[in-house]
């Protein structure tokens, strides 16, 4: 019987040590949560910085751009905004948003223009806002900054207020 009690004491001592270790680790969880939140906000900020040179165009008819998206954007953006750029517009690329992301837009599709430099993108967005309704070949064209998804969700939540 004495040996059994000694064995239980040893088990209890071991369990107490485990409980102390778990409690110590639980106390560090809030610190890790704060660090994760900080890192998450940094990721969102970096994503937004990666997207700041992009402009989204909505309302362009399908296949209007042909096979040369950059050439199409070089010609179309000054036409839509009424801007005369002193320099050629340079794009990293232009991309149509895939059909999988579209719901019922059968005749038009969004295009994202990835500018090489931020200044032309800002000028295009500023001109698009001040120009009033933008049209191209009789269709109304809307332009917006391309933000990271979480930033867009925050903007939309703010606008709904």
Secondary structure, 3 states (H helix, E strand, C coil): CHHHHHHHHHHHHHHHHHHHHHHHHHHHHHHHHHHHHHHHHHHHHHHHHHHCCEEEEEEEECCCCCCCHHHHHHHHHHHHHCCCCCCCCCEEEEEECCHHHCCCCCCEEEEEEEECCHHHHHHHHHHHHHCCCEEECCEEEEEEECCCHHHHHHHHHHHHC
